[in-house]
Amino acid sequence: MNLLEVANANAFYGDFQALFDVSVAVEEGETVAIIGANGAGKSTLLRVIAGLHPLRAGTLAYDGLPIQDVATHRRVLGGICLVPEGRRIFPSLSVDENLQVGAYLGRRGPWNLASVKALFPMLAKVARRSAAVLSGGEQQALAIGRALMANPRLLLLDEVSLGLAPIVVGQLYAAMPQIRAAGMTILLVEQNTNQALAAADRVYCLLEGRVTLTGSPADLARSQISAAYFGF
Amino acid sequence: MVWVNAVIQGILVGGLYALLATGLSLSFGVMRLVNLAHGDLGMLAAYLSLAIVSVAGIGPLESLVVVVPVMMVIGYLLQRSLLNFTLRGEVLPPLLVTFGLAVIIQSGLLTVFSADSQGLNAGAIETASLGINDQIAIGWLSLLTLAVAVTILVALQLLLSRTGLGRALRAASDDGEAARIVGINNRHIYGVAMAIALGTVAIGGVFLGIRTTFGPADGPARLIFAFESVIIGGLGSLWGTLLGGIILGVSQSIGGQISPAYQVLAGHLVFLAILLLRPTGLFSRPGAREA
């Protein structure tokens, strides 16, 4: 059964339509990537799933239940956790406090302060420091760690690689197998197509708010992907 | 020696200003809400105490056991049912709504309690004092007010820095949307913040009512001193608010020593001077989002 099922989603910013009848399904335990150019609607889709942006038409089902009218914090309680674009860590909290606040709702699971720091050793070194002074890579690790602290069932990752040096991106993606090991379902958004194809079981390509291609990375030819990505 | 006395009395009055200002600082710090009804809500607490004192026959300090919880419930409900809807990122709606609320509270108090000046009688503690020497005497009530103010600020600081609720309050203050992402129900957290804010202003209002007489329209005048304390100390900083209250109290006290006519004016002048020299206040919180 699909853990997440987005059907014919339409979302708007004022009069501007960002998503046109987008349908995406994610099975439990799967890692699915959404790729596409800037402004394709990838982040909007994740924000809709997390409950930060309203759905004007279409349906959203999680674990078989409709959730489009469920408040963001209740979706977190159900196990949907977003690592937002731009990281959005809390600057006046320390690194440890950022992680602790991630466990605010206290879902049970394998992730806690110790296991998150074991996953991202760079966070252990700066645990007591203010989160505002971290490097970009450390902030991204913290944002992922904060989401893991809630012990999600469905982890939404928005542009993990954005603005980071390739070596740092490599370090962060190296943590992916460990995160998946416990059966976590992951839906990730990436502009970095190579990174996404390497990490995902299946990909969706979005172009100007519409799904233009889906498939598993092994079955898709480069030319198909670039056509779906750029529209020519 | 009269000047030393003026400074001491000013510091003690600063405790009262800090009590009245703490909630204002908190509601601005957590939800960027400038509550223009804050002073009137303090007056409401004083009248509530007056009603309890006359009905139950207990002293005003004892009445706090009832007044504080009642004001906290009012704060939570007010935030959840009304003020949350004004927090959509624009500056004007919260100002207009809380201004309207201030008018409603003043009219309500006028209708129920009439325009007569009232006072809360706390008994012997009001006049008892600790004599240091011939010229300096420290009133027990003033000392108690300052001690209560410091205790509340310490407790609040511990709540914010040590507890899960405090982390949630600070997280919601940093970035409301990111707070929702980690599962914090902002509407509830803002309700809790307003409950704490009104709990502290209730204590302030009752101490004010014991110290001086008060009327239904006194809220705005009290609000100005509270605002000045908050601004002097730096928006959103609790210790800054205490320091702001003390600076304001000392300025007024010294001004009053020069001439009684200068008392309030001296406070305003010092406030303006600090606003000019340090527009962000003495203790503005680093790392917080710009208002």
Chai-1 contact restraints between the chains, C-beta under 6 A:
chainA,res_idxA,chainB,res_idxB,connection_type,confidence,min_distance_angstrom,max_distance_angstrom,comment,restraint_id
A,T72,B,R180,contact,1.0,0.0,6.0,A-B,restraint_1
A,H73,B,R180,contact,1.0,0.0,6.0,A-B,restraint_2
A,H73,B,G183,contact,1.0,0.0,6.0,A-B,restraint_3
A,H73,B,N185,contact,1.0,0.0,6.0,A-B,restraint_4
A,V76,B,G183,contact,1.0,0.0,6.0,A-B,restraint_5
A,L82,B,I181,contact,1.0,0.0,6.0,A-B,restraint_6
A,P84,B,I181,contact,1.0,0.0,6.0,A-B,restraint_7
A,R88,B,D175,contact,1.0,0.0,6.0,A-B,restraint_8
A,R88,B,A178,contact,1.0,0.0,6.0,A-B,restraint_9
A,F90,B,A171,contact,1.0,0.0,6.0,A-B,restraint_10
A,F90,B,D174,contact,1.0,0.0,6.0,A-B,restraint_11
A,P91,B,D174,contact,1.0,0.0,6.0,A-B,restraint_12
A,P91,B,G287,contact,1.0,0.0,6.0,A-B,restraint_13
A,S92,B,R170,contact,1.0,0.0,6.0,A-B,restraint_14
A,S92,B,D174,contact,1.0,0.0,6.0,A-B,restraint_15
A,S92,B,G287,contact,1.0,0.0,6.0,A-B,restraint_16
A,S92,B,A288,contact,1.0,0.0,6.0,A-B,restraint_17
A,L93,B,R170,contact,1.0,0.0,6.0,A-B,restraint_18
A,E97,B,R167,contact,1.0,0.0,6.0,A-B,restraint_19
A,V101,B,R167,contact,1.0,0.0,6.0,A-B,restraint_20
A,V101,B,A171,contact,1.0,0.0,6.0,A-B,restraint_21
A,V101,B,V182,contact,1.0,0.0,6.0,A-B,restraint_22
A,G102,B,V182,contact,1.0,0.0,6.0,A-B,restraint_23
A,Y104,B,A168,contact,1.0,0.0,6.0,A-B,restraint_24
A,Y104,B,V182,contact,1.0,0.0,6.0,A-B,restraint_25
A,Y104,B,G183,contact,1.0,0.0,6.0,A-B,restraint_26
A,Y104,B,I184,contact,1.0,0.0,6.0,A-B,restraint_27
A,L105,B,G183,contact,1.0,0.0,6.0,A-B,restraint_28
A,A132,B,G287,contact,1.0,0.0,6.0,A-B,restraint_29
